[in-house]
Amino acid sequence: MPKPKGLRSAEEVVPRLGVKAGHPALRVGDVALYDKPIEHLAGQLHRADLELPLSFHAARYGLVLCFALERCDARALAKDLIRVCHPEGSVWTVVWKKAFLRPGAPDWDEIQRAGLATGWVDNKILSLGDEVYATRFVKRRNPATAGSVKKA
């Protein structure tokens, strides 16, 4: 798989990913630039190739960072990433920018449709450099309870 060029530094990117201390993280795909700082913050980082199904326990990871930069089934990938992510966690899916899209690799539209089909919502986009960017998916909150405050 060709690696993206011109990636932003870990110092710029990792603080924006929302790594939660004490919640294990998972990196899927072949880009390891951000591994050490994520592992330092999360306390634990597992790594996996972009091969489905992912062989990890359900609802375990507070952060899932997936580099979907090669041929894959976007719907199956989204379902599997959501399956392994903790309900309070987030999934960041990295894809090629339109001008750099590789044959067979999912584009942003495919990833967004697949992510939304899981019931999770995309709520942030982060450029990781010249050729790729990431979209964050989080569990959709129940509007009836999301803003509720207990009254005495």
C-alpha positions as CSV (number, residue, x, y, z in Angstrom):
1,M,0.0,0.0,0.0
2,P,1.4,3.4,-0.8
3,K,1.9,5.6,2.3
4,P,0.5,9.1,2.4
5,K,3.1,11.9,2.0
6,G,3.2,15.1,3.9
7,L,1.6,13.9,7.1
8,R,1.2,16.4,9.9
9,S,3.3,15.8,13.0
10,A,2.0,13.7,16.0
11,E,2.2,16.9,18.1
12,E,-0.3,18.5,15.9
13,V,-2.7,15.6,15.3
14,V,-2.8,13.4,18.4
15,P,-4.2,16.0,20.8
16,R,-7.1,16.5,18.4
17,L,-8.1,12.9,18.4
18,G,-9.6,12.9,21.9
19,V,-7.5,10.0,23.3
20,K,-8.9,9.2,26.8
21,A,-6.4,8.1,29.5
22,G,-7.0,4.6,30.6
23,H,-9.1,3.6,27.6
24,P,-7.2,1.3,25.2
25,A,-6.9,2.4,21.6
26,L,-6.7,0.5,18.3
27,R,-4.9,1.5,15.1
28,V,-6.1,-0.3,12.0
29,G,-4.0,0.0,8.8
30,D,-0.4,0.6,7.9
31,V,0.5,4.0,9.2
32,A,2.3,4.0,12.5
33,L,3.3,7.7,12.8
34,Y,0.9,8.4,15.7
35,D,1.3,5.1,17.6
36,K,3.7,6.1,20.4
37,P,1.9,9.3,21.5
38,I,-1.5,7.5,21.4
39,E,-0.1,4.6,23.4
40,H,1.4,7.0,25.9
41,L,-1.9,8.8,26.4
42,A,-4.2,5.7,26.3
43,G,-2.0,3.4,28.2
44,Q,-2.5,0.6,25.6
45,L,-2.5,0.5,21.8
46,H,-3.3,-2.5,19.8
47,R,-2.5,-2.6,16.1
48,A,-4.2,-4.5,13.2
49,D,-3.9,-4.8,9.5
50,L,-6.9,-3.7,7.4
51,E,-8.3,-7.2,7.2
52,L,-11.9,-8.0,8.1
53,P,-13.3,-9.1,10.4
54,L,-11.2,-7.5,13.1
55,S,-10.4,-10.1,15.8
56,F,-10.9,-7.9,18.8
57,H,-13.5,-7.8,21.6
58,A,-16.6,-5.8,21.1
59,A,-17.0,-2.3,22.8
60,R,-13.4,-2.3,24.1
61,Y,-11.6,0.7,22.6
62,G,-12.0,4.3,23.5
63,L,-10.3,5.4,20.3
64,V,-10.2,3.5,17.0
65,L,-8.0,5.1,14.3
66,C,-8.4,3.4,11.0
67,F,-6.3,4.1,7.9
68,A,-8.7,3.0,5.1
69,L,-6.2,3.7,2.4
70,E,-6.5,0.5,0.4
71,R,-9.3,-1.6,-1.2
72,C,-11.9,-2.6,1.4
73,D,-15.6,-2.9,1.8
74,A,-16.6,0.4,3.5
75,R,-19.9,-1.0,5.0
76,A,-18.2,-4.0,6.5
77,L,-15.4,-1.9,7.7
78,A,-17.7,0.7,9.4
79,K,-19.7,-2.1,11.1
80,D,-16.5,-3.7,12.4
81,L,-15.0,-0.5,13.6
82,I,-18.2,0.5,15.5
83,R,-18.4,-3.0,17.0
84,V,-14.9,-2.8,18.6
85,C,-15.3,0.8,19.8
86,H,-16.6,1.6,23.3
87,P,-20.0,3.4,23.2
88,E,-18.4,6.5,24.7
89,G,-15.5,6.3,22.3
90,S,-14.8,7.5,18.8
91,V,-13.8,6.1,15.5
92,W,-11.6,8.1,13.2
93,T,-11.5,6.8,9.6
94,V,-8.7,8.1,7.4
95,V,-9.2,8.3,3.6
96,W,-7.4,9.8,0.6
97,K,-8.3,13.3,-0.4
98,K,-10.1,13.3,-3.7
99,A,-7.1,14.4,-5.8
100,F,-5.0,11.5,-4.3
101,L,-7.7,8.7,-4.2
102,R,-6.2,5.3,-5.1
103,P,-8.1,2.8,-7.2
104,G,-10.4,0.6,-5.0
105,A,-9.8,2.6,-1.8
106,P,-13.0,4.0,-0.3
107,D,-13.6,7.7,-0.8
108,W,-15.0,10.1,1.8
109,D,-18.6,9.7,0.6
110,E,-18.5,5.9,0.9
111,I,-17.0,6.1,4.4
112,Q,-19.6,8.7,5.5
113,R,-22.6,6.7,4.1
114,A,-21.2,3.5,5.7
115,G,-20.6,5.2,9.1
116,L,-24.0,6.8,9.2
117,A,-25.7,3.5,8.3
118,T,-24.3,2.1,11.6
119,G,-26.4,4.7,13.5
120,W,-23.3,6.6,14.5
121,V,-22.8,10.2,13.4
122,D,-19.8,12.0,11.8
123,N,-19.1,15.2,13.7
124,K,-15.6,16.3,12.9
125,I,-13.1,16.2,10.0
126,L,-9.3,16.6,10.5
127,S,-6.7,17.0,7.8
128,L,-3.8,14.8,8.5
129,G,-1.6,16.3,5.8
130,D,-1.4,16.9,2.1
131,E,-3.0,13.7,0.9
132,V,-5.3,12.3,3.6
133,Y,-7.9,13.4,6.1
134,A,-9.9,11.7,8.9
135,T,-13.6,11.8,9.8
136,R,-14.7,11.2,13.4
137,F,-17.7,9.1,14.1
138,V,-19.4,9.0,17.6
139,K,-22.4,7.2,18.9
140,R,-25.6,9.1,18.2
141,R,-26.9,10.5,21.5
142,N,-30.6,10.1,22.5
143,P,-31.9,13.7,22.2
144,A,-34.4,13.0,25.0
145,T,-31.5,12.2,27.5
146,A,-28.5,14.0,26.0
147,G,-29.3,17.4,27.6
148,S,-31.4,16.3,30.5
149,V,-30.5,17.5,34.0
150,K,-31.7,15.8,37.1
151,K,-33.9,18.1,39.1
152,A,-34.0,18.0,42.9
